[in-house]
């Protein structure tokens, strides 16, 4: 695989982000997002919120059997997939939309135990939401998460350990770069205090983002990490989800916290 030079990486990031911002102008991020629910019809204190990947929709979790797999594994929580995507992230409206469209409903309905599950870019979105609402969220399940770009990976590797890493002081970063750096500032703080025990990770060993994912894995509880064969695909994420659910009683995944 061809390696990109630092200049090429910057140009590529600019082109991608410019395209995303341009597309985002066509999306009204101030409107409520589409939600796909899966409920048992019984009263429950538990709610699992799913975040789709880059260009995926809320329907994807239903179509890819994530809800049905959970039911077969005995999950009785209500589940909802929120149609937030890269457009909401670029325009910095992702958290606000979840607060208005999901959290407000959760509060009125009486849900006490909230878990977040994110695939790819959805993993980043779930982690960012968790940072703001740590006290209200039991934990985060990340499946093949997008957590660092090439430049950030290099900086983290050069630091050897996250405790030695220092965030870039450049104020002209693009939105996605800022969000990634913000995440790692938080991860650095929490890892120094061993306070990442409610973060779960799963990924395929051939995932295209494996260089970033492995850096993320290094600071997590090893008992909370699941790996399977496969790449950055929904099929692989299904296998991870199944494996995570089957071992949840040992790892604490999706268990009530209130």
Secondary structure, 3 states (H helix, E strand, C coil): CCCCCHHHHHHHHHHHHHHHHHHHCCCCCCCCCCEEEECCCCCCCEEEEEECCCCCCCHHHHHCCHHHHHHHCCCCCEEEEECCCHHHHHCCCHHHHHHHHHHHHHHHHCCCEEEEEEECHHHHHHHHHHHHCHHHCCEEEEECCCCCCHHHHHHHHHCCCHHHCCCCCCCCCCHHHHHHHHHHHHHHHHHHCCCCCCEEEEEECCCCCHHHHHHHHCCCCHHHEEEECCCCCHHHHHHHHHHHHHCHHHHCCCCCCC
